[in-house]
Amino acid sequence: MRWIRETGPVVGAITLALGVGAIVTALTGYSVPQVFRHLAVGAFGDWYRLAQTLTQATPIIFTSLSFLIAFRAGLFNIGAEGQLYMGAFFAAWAGFSFQLPPVLHPIVCLLFGAAAGAVWGFIPGWLRAKRGANEFVTTMMLSYVAINFTSWLVAPGGPFHGTAWANQTVRIATSAQFPRLLRGAQLSWGLIVGVLVAFLVWYLLFRTPRGYELRAVGQNPLAAEYGGINVTRNMILALTLAGALAGMGGAAETLGTHRRFIELFSPGYGWDGIAGGLIARAHPLGAILAAVMMGALRAGGQAVDRAGVAPADLAAVIQGLVILFVVAPELIRYFRRLVRRKKLGDIEL
Amino acid sequence: MKKLFALVLVVAFGLVTIGQDIPKIGLILATGGLGDRSFNDQSYWGAERAAQELAARYGVSVEEVFTYVEPRSIADYEAFQREFARSGEYTIIVCIGFDQAPVLAEVAPDYPDQKFVVIDAVAAADNVASIVFNDWEEAFLCGVVAGMMTKTGMVGVEGGMDIPLIHRFVEGFRQGAMWANPDISADDVLVRYVGAWNNPTLGKELALEMYQAGADIIYGAAGKSHLGVFAAAEENPDWWAIGTDVDQAWSAPEHADVIIASGLKRVDLAVYTEIMKAVEGTWGPGVISYGMVSDTGIGTGIAVGKQDIGDYISASYSEVEIPGEVMWKVVQAVFGILDGSIVIEHE
């Protein structure tokens, strides 16, 4: 019953969003059945299309986990996009710099990606916990730093500009690549790693004392402090873990999907993670489903674009509506709780 | 019996017609995207012209024989290349832009029966035709016009990226300006790189910087970004611009009052030719070079002045009056390049 209560509104919101999307499509003069048929076929039509959906979903699993682990600790990680880029680049660096045996090499690369993302999460975590700097601002600003920094690294004149003029690194060693799951598709082991990591995050949050502490800090920092939990340390830990998760997402993109670091490779997977985490109601396993849904919208959108039945922008509008309808109520609820908590805090003080 | 025979004939003929494959063109544009009034748009026109002819030939709509996509990032190329190739629907897949080549070299061998074309770089695979242009030739001719027309003795060139492909434009332009005007030294040719093909705002800022430093004519070789050069030139009656790849006084008519000439790089011709070769069954893989001194002997030139002169100088829609001595110098340059008395350094 609880399951239905939790997912019911999400399904309702998606249906509503698709309905409004249909109206927008009709009003702009495009054929509703054609657009929606291509959207559906493009996302799930055959094995290849399904693989495309899952390819798009893979980084979103990681960024959703990144968002929700911070969210559980009462923090907003808006910077998954930048952490993703840091992870993607440093995984690539480990991929073309080291010579290691096959199974070990991608693991090392993944850890490099996680570490790079972790650093990019630790900085705002430390600033928040020790200096009170709003993580909303710091994570987002650091995102732009990461995106531009990695772009510079591979731009002409940068230290890791590849050999083929394009703004990308050289290809990573074959030993470092995630094997692809389907011939001719970009879907790779990254997906499986993502699902495994989602289970790990679930275990950490709900089955370990550490996870309990994180959640306690998120629910009521004052009470947690009173209960003997180190709030400062848990805040830093939450954002560091968030960064590591997004960094691993970037690493998965590098190791499986592109096999090199490409500047500006992400069409906004980090931002999708915010929506993904909220759609999943901050549940790690829900994040998998939410990511698949977002991936389906992206893959379907591409198909709509290619088939020429409507411009890609229209598909983006439908994607935006789904996110808006699903996420907006969740956000309103969150802010309401924040206001209420503030009032309670005033009384306590 | 006669009727039956006729019926069989009709059915058989019908089957033949149905069984006959209608060719289909797939076009993957570069990240600059449509609306650059230059490289990408021109590629599109080439494919569109082929599509219109094929649509008329087979009695179908243009949409049925032609699909194109505009990738937003280099990271999108592989997915699009695979999606087009995998569908098996396309007679030929045309990939625009040098940055598609590395990933195409990896993708193409997975689809050995699919024909690919890549423009501006070489992708070594058995089913790819790589089209390269002598970019330095158009740039040299533009340099000649700039060298003759400058009043300040200083000119500029704005490149999309600081890479060998664009260095060819820069070097060609510099040599052309110095060849035409002995008062111009290498230092009098300013160079700026935008770092992106689709950032006209930054393109305008960099152009203003060069104009304010004393250059009065700027040559743009930066895709959509150098639309900013034209916008900058509009701000002062003494500032002029030169376009690239297509007569931009025609493709960007609102700037015909500042664009004195444009380099020509007939990407449309190359795209059209490759498509038609694939349709007619005469297509083959390998490297094909276009330009004045090349395998094909065509494909580069300049749009300047009011009339076509030979194969390499076309009339321009520019509203700016070009003096006869400038035209004569351009003609001399063309002859010089063709007879080998002018050798343009480009590597």
Contacts between the chains, C-beta under 8 A, distances in Angstrom:
chain1	res1	chain2	res2	distance
A	48	B	83	7.9
A	48	B	86	6.1
A	52	B	79	7.0
A	52	B	83	7.7
A	55	B	79	7.7
A	155	B	161	7.8
A	155	B	162	7.9
A	155	B	195	6.3
A	156	B	161	5.6
A	156	B	162	3.9
A	156	B	163	5.0
A	156	B	193	7.6
A	156	B	195	7.9
A	157	B	162	5.7
A	162	B	102	7.5
A	164	B	98	7.8
A	164	B	99	7.5
A	164	B	101	6.4
A	164	B	102	4.2
A	164	B	121	7.4
A	165	B	98	5.6
A	165	B	99	6.8
A	165	B	121	7.3
A	165	B	161	7.6
A	165	B	163	4.4
A	165	B	164	6.3
A	165	B	165	5.9
A	166	B	74	5.7
A	166	B	98	7.2
A	166	B	99	3.7
A	166	B	102	6.3
A	167	B	74	6.8
A	167	B	99	7.7
A	167	B	161	7.6
A	168	B	74	6.2
A	168	B	102	7.7
A	171	B	102	7.9
A	183	B	110	7.6
A	184	B	82	5.9
A	184	B	86	5.7
A	184	B	110	5.6
A	184	B	111	7.8
A	185	B	82	7.1
A	186	B	78	6.4
A	186	B	79	6.2
A	186	B	82	7.3
A	258	B	75	5.9
A	258	B	78	7.2
A	262	B	73	7.0
A	262	B	74	5.0
A	262	B	75	4.6
A	263	B	73	7.9
A	263	B	74	7.2
A	264	B	73	5.0
A	264	B	74	7.7
A	264	B	75	7.3
A	265	B	73	6.0
A	265	B	74	7.4
A	265	B	75	3.6
A	266	B	75	7.6
A	267	B	72	6.5
A	267	B	73	6.9
A	267	B	75	8.0
A	267	B	76	7.8
A	302	B	79	7.3
A	302	B	83	7.7
A	305	B	69	6.2
A	306	B	67	6.2
A	306	B	69	5.5
A	306	B	80	7.7
A	306	B	83	6.7
A	306	B	84	8.0
A	307	B	67	7.6
A	308	B	63	6.0
A	308	B	67	6.1
A	312	B	70	7.9
